[in-house]
Amino acid sequence: MEATKIKKEDDVKITLKVQKEGTKDFYYTMKRDEPLQKLMIAYCERRKLGDYQSLRFHVDGDRVIGYHTPRELQLDNGYIIDAWSEDKVLLDKSSVKKQDDRDSVTLKVEKQGCKDYYFTLKRDEPLEKLMISFCQHYNLGHYKTIQFHKYDGSRVQGHQTPNQLDLENEDVIDAWELSTGGAFRIAKC
């Protein structure tokens, strides 16, 4: 009886949403144990983007690799996968350098009432990616309704990069909701 129950659960399909700035959302239905490479290839074919490896796919700020499965990443029906274009410099294979820890930085976002949120990005990528991912993860609405600040209290803007702000691994960014009017609201994280 247990084997039948497990078999039925494995056969359940889920629908995932891929979103990329400037394009319509893309929905893909697949089994929980199928590699996400199928979704990546289908997305790139539908959008006529060429090889799926020319994009970066992320779930909650973590990079998705083709062999990952929805079950492995604990993805449920309706989960959002973000797609980002690689930098144009990286498209020229002769200029690709092996990425090491100095090329990327992992930052921690803290918000009262929320679990700490870690996000890894390249040192020259805009922090807007971190802001968008954080707000989507906690269903906080548009990222511009949240203020982000460095540990020293200075405001972080979306167009700024970790290099411009001298951010290092494990540096903390505080997130605060903007208050409008006299209403008081606490976001549930």
N, C-alpha and C positions, 0 to 999 in steps of 0.2 A: 504494500500500500504506500509506503514512504517513497519508494522509487518512482511510482506514478506521480506523486505530488511534486517531486523534484523535477521530473521530466516536463510537466505542465508549466512549472515556473520558468524553466529554461527557455521554453518556446514562446513566452510572452514577449511581444514586441513593444518597443517604446519609440516615441517620436521625439527627436532632438531638434533644436533650432540653432542654426548657424547665422550669426549676424556679423556684418562688416560695414563699417561706416561708408555711407554713400551708395549702398546697394539694398535691395529688398531682402527681407529675411528669407532664409532657406530652411525648409523642414525636411527631415529625413527619418524614415521609419526603419528600424533594424532590431535584431535580437540582442539581448543583453551580453551575449558571449561572442559577438562578432567583432573583429578588429575595427577600430574607428577609421582605419585607412580607407575603407569602403566609402564612408561618409565624406572624407576629405577629397577623394577622387571624384565622387559624384558632384560635390559642390563646385570643384574647379571645372569640370566638364560642362555643367549647367551654365556657369558664369563665363565660360570660354577664357579661362585664366591660364591654361597650359598645365604644367606639372604642379601637382599639389604641394610639392616641396618648396615652391616659391612663396608659399604663405606660411604663417605661424598660427597654429590653433591653440587656444588657451581656455581652460575651465577654471574659474575662480582664481585667475592669476597664475595658474600652473600650466606649463607647456604640455600639450597633448602629443604623444608620439603615435604613429600609425598602428603599432601593435597593441596599444592600450585598448581595453574593452570598456563599454559602459558599466558592466558589473565591477570591474577592477577599480574604476574611478568613482563608483557609487552614484552613477547618473540615473536619474529618474525621468519619467515622462515629462516633456516640456522643458528640460534643462537647456540652458543657453551655452553655446560654444562660440567664443569670439574668434574671428579670423582677422589677421593683420598681414599687410604686405611686408615682405622683407625690404630692408633699405636698398635703394637702387645700386649702391656701391657693392652690396653683396651679390647682386645678380651677375656681376663680372667675375667669373670663377677665378681669374688670375689674381684678383685682389683679395680673395678670401683668406683670412688669417684664422688659425685655430683659436677658438674662443676659450679663454681661461677665466679664472676668478676675477682678474683685473678688468675684464670687459663688461661684467655685469655686477649688479648690487642687489641684495635682498633687503627690503625695507619693511619695517613693522608699522602698521597703522593701529592706533589706539583710539577708541571711542567709548565714552562712559556707557555702561550697560551692554557692551558688545565684547565678544571674544577678540583677542588680538588677531590681526589679519596680516599675513606675510605675503609679499609680492616681489617677484624677481623680474628685473628689466635691465636692459643694457644701460650703461652709464650715459649714453648720448640720446636715449629715447625720452620723449616728453612724459612728465609725470601724470599727464591727463589719463594715460592708460591705467595707471594705478587707481586714480580717482574714480574712473568709470567702473572698473572691476569691483572696487570696494562697495560702491553704492548699489550695484546690481546684486552683489552677494547678499547684502543685508536689506534689499528692497527699500532703499532710501529715496528713490526717485532720481531726478537729474542730479548729476554730480555738482552742479553749480549752486545747489541749495545747501551744500556742506562747505564749511571753511576748513582748509587744511593748513597746519602750522608746523614749523620745525620745532625742535626741542628748545631753541632760544626764543621762541614766540613769534618769529618772523613768518609772514604769510607765504604759502607755497602756491604758485600759479601753475596752471595746467601746461603751459608752453615751456616751462623751465625743465631742465634735466638734472639728474643726480650730480653730474659733473659741475654744472653751473652753481649748484647749492652746496658743493663739497660734502655730499652725503656718502657715508661709508656703510658697509654691511652692518645690519642690525640697528641702524639709526632709526629713531622713532619719529613718526609724523602723527600729530594729534588731529582728530577730526571733530568738528563742532557743527551742530545744526544751526543754520541762520534762524534768528527769531524775528517774526513779523507780527506786529500788533501786540496785544496784551495776552494772547493765548499761550498756554503752556502745554507742550507736548513732549513726551518721551518716546523716542523710537524704540521699537522692540527688535532686538537683534538676536 
